[in-house]
Amino acid sequence: MEFQCSSSATGSIAKLTSFAILLLFFFSCFTFTSTDAYDALDPTGNITIKWDVISWTPDGYVAVVTMYNFQQYRHIQAPGWSLGWTWAKKEVIWTMMGGQTIDQGDCSRFKGNVPHCCRKDPTVVDLLPGTPYNQQIANCCKGGVLNSWAQDPAGAASSFQVSVGAAGTSNKTVRLPKNFTLKAPGPGYTCGPAKIVRPTKFITQDKRRVTQALMTWNVTCTYSQFLAQKTPTCCVSLSSFYNDTIVNCPTCTCGCQNNKTDPGSCVDPNSPYLASAVSNPTKANMNTPLVQCTSHMCPIRVHWHVKLNYKEYWRVKVTITNFNYRMNYTLWNLVVQHPNFDNLTQIFSFNYKSLTPYAGLNDTAMLWGVKFYNDLLSQAGPLGNVQSELLFRKDISTFTFEKGWAFPRRIYFNGDNCVMPPPDSYPWLPNSSHRPMASVLRLAMTVLASFVFLFAYA
């Protein structure tokens, strides 16, 4: 017997299918939100920009703009930040202190005093260290370097002063700038709209007087690693004393060498062209990593080695290797998540701070170098690595070497999530992962014992 569908029934089914797909699309759009900028280990981390109007002028106002890096471990290193926005009206920047715009724009309509910048969309950068004192303000002139909050709270702010010209501007007619963009120095940060908040209060240096801004508005910027770069920037390799196997970073973790589509993406350390490639970069690739040719092609590799096992303690060696020939990582830091950090006993040659993103959970540590000793991770070469050892006390109720427990759950380098090897490739204890060699040996011993038994009683 054959069953046939009529054309009307087929059309109805097609309409129902299309309606279901359309309904699912709208449901996904309104139900699921993007979590690209959310960091589980630093859920409240952001860069907050405060725009404080400190005085009104006949044709505008004077404001102090300060960036506060409230991110626990993500910082901005050289060549530094750049901040841009779009004016709401026809504002100009008359003068600046502690910073400068990278382009003056067209100021031909001004016949007398020429403004510092006439662009509708100015971009400001920090001044360099050594700038004359009369051009400085507090927290300026660091070359755009902005340290992380946990590592160096005193260096986690950067400021500049701007005198804005806008005819007839007052507290009732002033308009907030729009479309803030923060680069560090490349993409990665997304800034929300400026919002008016309670005016900031300032304390004088002698701490005897408090002044208040006339107006204050905030801009909040959050970071997304997916926006910052197309491929990962670091990877993790593993090894242990109880297994000869070294689990390397996965192949092509940070991209693959392709001489046809991406020539010059890596260089062999023995290549005669290495010196010229490092010393004479073109303007187009000056900030592009030039890595040592490896199977993983990552600028940074973090190696976690389970070194020793004592009766009441166990020891781990951590090595960070720089494979990037174009980058010295200043003020580097490492964030490691492992359940035994609540029993960390001693750490050698690294600074340590416990991070507790969630109350009652002490499994995340931030590590960074000792100042003037190993806080600079040199570019690829013989000196391009730093290392330390961590001593943990065993908690009998939770400690085990089985099933990869001794290896970290997550590792960040300078705030970027590093790629871990697949869990099924971790070195396991011999008694929890039977090797084929051991099975063959056991079988051979059994057969030999059987022959001995048979010949003995023959």
Long-range contacts (C-beta under 8 A, 24 or more apart in sequence): 36-224, 36-225, 36-226, 36-227, 37-190, 37-222, 37-223, 37-224, 39-223, 40-357, 41-72, 41-335, 41-337, 41-355, 41-357, 41-364, 41-410, 41-412, 42-71, 42-72, 42-73, 42-74, 42-355, 42-357, 43-357, 44-70, 45-70, 45-71, 45-72, 45-74, 45-149, 45-222, 45-223, 46-70, 46-71, 46-220, 46-221, 46-222, 46-223, 47-71, 47-146, 47-182, 47-189, 47-220, 47-221, 47-222, 47-223, 48-218, 48-219, 48-220, 48-221, 49-83, 49-180, 49-182, 49-191, 49-218, 49-219, 49-220, 49-221, 50-200, 50-216, 50-217, 50-218, 51-176, 51-177, 51-194, 51-216, 51-217, 51-218, 51-219, 52-199, 52-200, 52-213, 52-215, 52-216, 53-171, 53-174, 53-213, 53-214, 53-215, 53-216, 54-213, 54-214, 55-214, 56-169, 56-170, 56-171, 56-214, 57-163, 57-165, 59-165, 59-166, 59-167, 59-168, 59-169, 60-91, 60-94, 60-163, 60-164, 60-165, 60-166, 60-167, 60-169, 61-163, 61-164, 61-166, 61-169, 61-174, 61-214, 62-161, 62-162, 62-163, 62-164, 63-161, 63-162, 63-164, 64-137, 64-159, 64-160, 64-161, 64-213, 65-99, 65-124, 65-159, 65-160, 65-161, 65-162, 66-139, 66-157, 66-158, 66-159, 67-146, 67-157, 67-158, 67-159, 67-182, 68-156, 68-157, 69-146, 69-147, 69-148, 69-149, 69-156, 69-157, 70-149, 70-156, 71-148, 71-149, 71-223, 71-415, 72-148, 72-149, 72-150, 72-355, 72-366, 73-148, 73-150, 73-151, 73-333, 73-335, 73-355, 73-366, 73-412, 73-414, 73-415, 74-148, 74-223, 74-414, 74-415, 75-145, 75-146, 75-147, 75-148, 75-151, 75-156, 75-331, 75-333, 75-414, 75-415, 76-144, 76-145, 76-146, 76-184, 76-185, 77-145, 77-329, 77-330, 77-331, 77-414, 78-143, 78-144, 78-145, 78-330, 79-143, 79-144, 79-185, 79-287, 80-125, 80-126, 80-142, 80-143, 80-144, 80-145, 80-146, 80-184, 80-185, 81-125, 81-126, 81-144, 81-146, 81-158, 81-182, 81-183, 81-184, 81-185, 82-123, 82-124, 82-125, 82-144, 82-182, 82-183, 82-185, 83-123, 83-124, 83-125, 83-180, 83-181, 83-182, 84-121, 84-122, 84-123, 84-124, 84-179, 84-180, 84-181, 84-182, 84-183, 85-121, 85-122, 85-177, 85-178, 85-179, 85-180, 85-181, 86-120, 86-121, 86-177, 86-178, 86-179, 87-120, 87-121, 87-122, 87-177, 87-178, 88-175, 88-176, 88-177, 88-178, 89-166, 89-175, 90-166, 91-164, 91-165, 91-166, 92-117, 92-118, 92-164, 92-165, 92-166, 93-117, 93-118, 93-122, 93-162, 93-163, 93-164, 93-165, 94-163, 94-164, 94-165, 95-162, 95-163, 96-124, 96-160, 96-161, 96-162, 96-163, 97-135, 97-136, 97-137, 97-140, 97-160, 97-161, 98-126, 98-127, 98-135, 98-136, 98-137, 98-139, 98-140, 98-141, 98-159, 98-160, 98-161, 99-124, 99-125, 99-126, 99-127, 99-140, 99-160, 99-161, 99-162, 100-124, 100-125, 100-127, 101-125, 115-165, 121-179, 123-181, 124-160, 124-162, 126-158, 126-160, 127-160, 137-161, 144-185, 145-330, 145-331, 146-184, 147-331, 148-331, 148-333, 148-415, 150-353, 150-355, 150-366, 151-331, 151-333, 151-353, 151-366, 151-368, 152-331, 171-214, 171-215, 174-215, 176-217, 180-219, 180-221, 182-221, 185-287, 186-228, 186-229, 186-287, 187-227, 187-228, 188-223, 188-224, 188-225, 188-227, 188-228, 188-229, 189-221, 189-222, 189-223, 189-224, 189-227, 190-221, 190-222, 190-224, 190-227, 191-219, 191-220, 191-221, 192-219, 192-220, 192-221, 193-219, 194-218, 194-219, 195-219, 223-415, 225-415, 225-416, 225-417, 228-416, 231-255, 232-298, 232-416, 232-417, 232-418, 232-419, 233-289, 233-298, 233-299, 233-300, 233-413, 233-414, 233-416, 233-418, 234-298, 234-299, 234-300, 234-301, 234-302, 234-411, 234-413, 234-416, 234-418, 234-419, 235-296, 235-298, 235-300, 235-301, 235-302, 235-418, 235-419, 235-420, 236-301, 236-302, 236-303, 236-304, 236-408, 236-411, 236-418, 236-419, 236-420, 236-421, 237-301, 237-302, 237-303, 237-304, 237-421, 238-303, 238-304, 238-305, 238-407, 238-421, 238-426, 238-427, 239-303, 239-304, 239-305, 239-306, 239-427, 240-305, 240-306, 240-401, 240-406, 240-427, 241-305, 241-306, 241-307, 241-308, 241-309, 242-306, 242-309, 242-401, 242-427, 242-429, 242-430, 243-427, 243-428, 243-429, 243-430, 245-427, 247-421, 247-425, 247-426, 247-427, 248-295, 248-296, 248-421, 249-295, 249-296, 249-298, 249-301, 249-419, 249-421, 250-296, 250-419, 250-421, 250-422, 251-295, 251-296, 252-295, 252-296, 252-297, 253-296, 253-297, 253-298, 253-419, 254-291, 254-296, 254-297, 254-298, 254-299, 254-419, 255-297, 256-297, 257-293, 257-297, 264-290, 265-290, 265-291, 265-297, 266-290, 266-291, 266-292, 266-293, 266-294, 266-297, 267-291, 267-292, 267-293, 267-325, 268-292, 268-293, 269-380, 269-381, 274-325, 277-325, 278-325, 278-326, 278-379, 281-326, 286-326, 287-326, 288-326, 289-324, 289-326, 289-327, 290-324, 290-325, 290-326, 291-323, 291-324, 291-325, 291-380, 292-323, 292-325, 292-380, 294-323, 298-323, 298-419, 299-323, 299-324, 299-327, 300-324, 300-329, 300-413, 300-418, 302-334, 302-411, 302-413, 302-418, 304-407, 304-408, 304-411, 306-401, 306-406, 306-407, 307-389, 309-401, 312-393, 312-394, 313-345, 313-391, 313-392, 313-393, 313-394, 314-391, 314-392, 314-394, 314-399, 314-406, 315-389, 315-390, 315-391, 315-392, 316-389, 316-390, 316-392, 316-406, 317-387, 317-388, 317-389, 317-390, 318-350, 318-367, 318-387, 318-388, 318-389, 318-390, 319-385, 319-386, 319-387, 320-377, 320-385, 320-386, 320-387, 320-413, 321-384, 321-385, 322-377, 322-378, 322-379, 322-380, 322-384, 322-385, 323-380, 323-384, 324-379, 324-380, 325-379, 325-380, 325-381, 326-379, 327-379, 328-376, 328-377, 328-378, 328-379, 329-376, 329-377, 329-414, 330-375, 330-376, 330-377, 331-368, 331-369, 331-375, 332-368, 332-369, 332-375, 332-376, 332-377, 332-386, 332-413, 332-414, 333-366, 333-367, 333-368, 333-413, 333-414, 333-415, 334-366, 334-367, 334-368, 334-411, 334-412, 334-413, 335-364, 335-365, 335-366, 335-367, 335-410, 335-411, 335-412, 335-415, 336-364, 336-365, 336-367, 336-408, 336-410, 336-411, 336-412, 337-363, 337-364, 337-408, 337-409, 337-410, 337-411, 338-363, 338-365, 338-407, 338-408, 338-409, 339-363, 339-398, 339-405, 339-409, 340-392, 340-395, 340-398, 340-399, 341-365, 341-392, 343-392, 343-393, 343-394, 343-395, 344-390, 344-391, 344-392, 344-393, 345-391, 345-392, 345-393, 346-390, 346-391, 347-388, 347-389, 347-390, 347-391, 348-388, 348-389, 348-390, 349-373, 349-374, 349-386, 349-387, 349-388, 350-374, 350-388, 363-409, 401-429, 402-428, 402-429, 402-432, 403-428, 403-432, 404-428
